[in-house]
Amino acid sequence: MIYGFNTFLLLLLVAPIVSLLCVKMKKARALSPIVLVVALLTGAATTGVSFWRGDRLSLDLSRLTPLPFALTVDRLSAFFLLLICAVSVPVVLYSASYIERHYEGLRRDGLWILLPAFIASMVLVVTASTGFAFLFGWELMTLLSAGLIMMEGDAGQRRHNIFIYLLMMHVGAAAVIGAFLLFLPHAPGLTFAAMRTVAAQMPQGMRTAIFLLAFLGFGTKAGIVPLHLWLPRAHPIAPSPVSALMSAVMLKTAVYAFVRFGFDFLGTGPAWWGYLVLAAGAVSGVLGVLYALAENDIKRLLAYSSVENIGIIFMAIGAAMVLRAYGAPSLAALALLAALLHAINHALFKSTLFLGAGSVSDATHTLNMEELGGLLNRMPVTGIAMLVACCSIIGLPLFNGFVGEWLAFRAFLGGSTLPPIAPAIVLPLVAGVLALIGGVAAACFAKLYGVVFLSRPRSEKAEHAREVPVLMQLGVALPAAACVLIGVFPAIVLWPLMTTISELMPGTAMPAQATSIATVLPWLALAVIAIVAVVALVRRTVRVTATWACGQPGLDARMQYSGTALSKPLRKVFSQVYRPDRAVNISPAGQPYFPETISYRSVRTTSFERALYRPAVDAVVAAAHRLRRLQTGNIQVYLLYLFLALVSLLLFMRFL
Amino acid sequence: MKLLLDIVQAVLLVALAPLVRGIVSRIKARIQNRQGASVWRPYSELRKLFAKEDLVPPTASFVFRLSPVLLFAVTVAAAAFIPVLHASALLGTMGDFILLAYLLAFGRFFLMLGAMDGGGAFGGMGASREALVSTLAEAPLLLALTAVAVVARIATLAGIVQWTLQQDFFRLSAVHALAVAALALVAIAETGRIPVDNPTTHLELTMIHESMVLEHSGPSLALIEWASAIKLNVMIALLIALFAPWGMATAFTAAGLAIAIAVYALKVAALAVVLAVVESSVAKLRMYMVPDFLGVACALSILAVVFTAVMR
């Protein structure tokens, strides 16, 4: 099996080189996606087999590197590796067509070189088994994704957004490095095996510090509120396949790393760790989906919805930590099952949605909902795949999103059986938060689908939209099909997931709740299909006729509800969350009823930007101004600095 | 025998749904000093609609015609969850209340999509308002059901009913009082009755459900109307099953079944009277008062959940 794994890694590393070599040869250009897909399929097959057999693949490259550098694939890694491979295949297929259509010259070559490298960096992150290898992959992942975003262009506002992305990623990376460094005194090589053994013996304060740093670092990468600021900025400006990879897969590497730290290294912690994660997840879920509801740009909406789904995943992880801390391992396993299942589910439907958004912009050259409409009739395959993804993301039964949310509900409900009163109150109440998130998400995606794909086109561009090429259709259809498959037969992923979890938490077995949902869903599907079939037998004569327009000559596209109007009632109810800066300019000022021009502007700066980030940025800038006094420009002063540094280092070494 | 009874009660919930609706309208008419239409009128309306043709706007997609079918299918599936005559149901022994709540959300989502696909202004307006109501109703619905499930220590509806049947009515806890209040408010909102929505209105300023179905006609409209009648019936049956299941058949004897049917009919009639009285005596709320209405439901259901832990 290890040969298969090595072949996979080798092919993945060869892929960018192939792209590089093919720059000059026009005919050979199709080679790079082919190599990449072959690599990913090899990887999926290898990890699949080794996962099934429970092998532990490992590869030690420490002889070639200054610090220990090794890869190990245990069940947890294999699970995430499978996720990466499975989601990347449709994305690469999609890109093969999308990149050719949208980019040329340097940009196209750059994308084909960076894309495999980016996938390889994510593979490195989930398979690394030493701190050095992990951090190397972690940093590479950030830089390569930023590079991929830059391929779309770096003018003005885009550059600012990329800067924010890189800045926040590095603040997060600093926390991650800190978490690893705290292990250093006890586990010098920072191999994961050593970290696992020493973590239990570390003093509680140290463990808490590691946990907090890991939560901060990985939470930034995952997009937990209020560390999500980069997410709605970076995802929408990337090329669509890259947005899909970033949202569907890259965020999951943070989930992987957090589970690795929280469950594998640190093991059982105090209950407040879990409550912290739970609260952060709940806040992310609610705010993420409320912000998503207010967006009219498809990709920004999807980016905020990623914040929401990451919130749901962290809610489940937090519940698992709480339940574990109170000594309920089987319920904790159920919660973790929910978290990992939702991670796969989100990867599947979010890649469909982002790729579908790419197809929409390919066909209409816009992502602004208010200019779209009626695309289902014009792009049937993309439209149906998007419908499936929308049903999945809001958790309708018979689609995959439901299974994960259902397991989470049952885990929260299980909290009521704990003897202490705090979790018995908090966990069942969190079920209400999850229900609220589900409700707002339904409104949000009804708006997205209704405005973009249904009714009449709202602009010329949407009017003349045509279905995208076959490869792009395939890219959205494959993950959408997987959504339905998992939604009706969840057992196919529940069993593998449970083996992963029982490796993390020994002694846990498949919870009865999970078996029951896996039994009931196929029957439910059968019942619904049977009823639909019976109803279809009813004779229905259909006449196509214009919608009645109250006697007026006819309806036009502008008479439909717009996306903004659709979300208005909910935005009004939750106005405390949005608090937009509004400005209405009427000129001339003295005539409100007979104006010549009216302009209206509404800008939403989230309260986090105002209350949290602005002061932090101001403080950093002020500190930098003060530090500037050190820079006198006088060479003698710099020599003095050198001398002082030397002396203090010598003193430090002498007295340490 | 058990399976047969499961099927019979699900079929009854579906088939008698229009009758329940007719009875409510009739009682309402009497309270308002009107003669009122026959209780069978909803059936003749359905028959009339099924005989008509489906008018489809030229700009609509297949979602427009699919949505009534799906709405009907999942609502019927939801009816198979509710124990009516005995403490079991076709899907109620395997599926739990979360699945039930999400099935109802399934139907609602497609109803909203179908409304938007019509291409007129009313569909979007209705969908927008429905989104408001259903979003805010989701949390109290699930929390109230959670509270009951926590007290019964089981999540399937059949299990909860079985547990409740063994309890003494006068010793049911405050949790049940809070949950039934919350659930009743949610049921009013979910089924589009006064004071949240008016099922008989055709005034654009007030309507929610009616404006969503405005572009549908013929068999499609019949399916939607039938589905919403089933939903009302499901909500009534859910309230009865969770909070007053006594009288359900415990053994499969002819006498037991006869009593179960009679008692159930009485309970439905009582709830129909309550609904008619409420609808006749309360004015419809302004739309932006609906969040307050559901906020009360939410507060009640949160209290119910808190009490489950405090009072055990």
Interface residues (C-beta under 8 A of the other chain):
Chain A: G374 L376 N377 G383 L387 C391 I394 G395 L396 P397 L398 F402 W406 F409 R410 L413 S416 T417 I421 A424 I425 P428 L429 A431 G432 V433 L434 A435 L436 G438 G439 V440 A442 A443 A446 K447 Y449 G450 V451 F453 L454 S455 R456 Q513 S516 I517 T519 V520 W523 L524 A527 V528 I531 V532 V535 A536 V538 R539 R540 T541 V542 R543 V544 T545 A546 T547 W548 A549 L555 M559 Q560 Y561 S562 A565 L566 S567 K568 P569 L570 K572 V573
Chain B: F50 E53 D54 L55 V56 P57 P58 T59 A60 S61 F62 V63 F64 R65 V69 L70 F72 A73 V74 V76 A77 A80 L91 M94 G95 D96 I98 L99 A101 Y102 L103 A105 F106 R108 F109 M112 L113 M116 D117 G118 G119 G120 A121 G123 G124 M125 A127 S128 R129 A131 L132 S134 T135 L136 A137 E138 A139 P140 L141 L142 L143 T146 A147 A149 V150 R153 A155 E215 G218 P219 S220 L223 M287 Y288 P291 C298 S301 I302 V305 V306 T308 A309 V310 R312
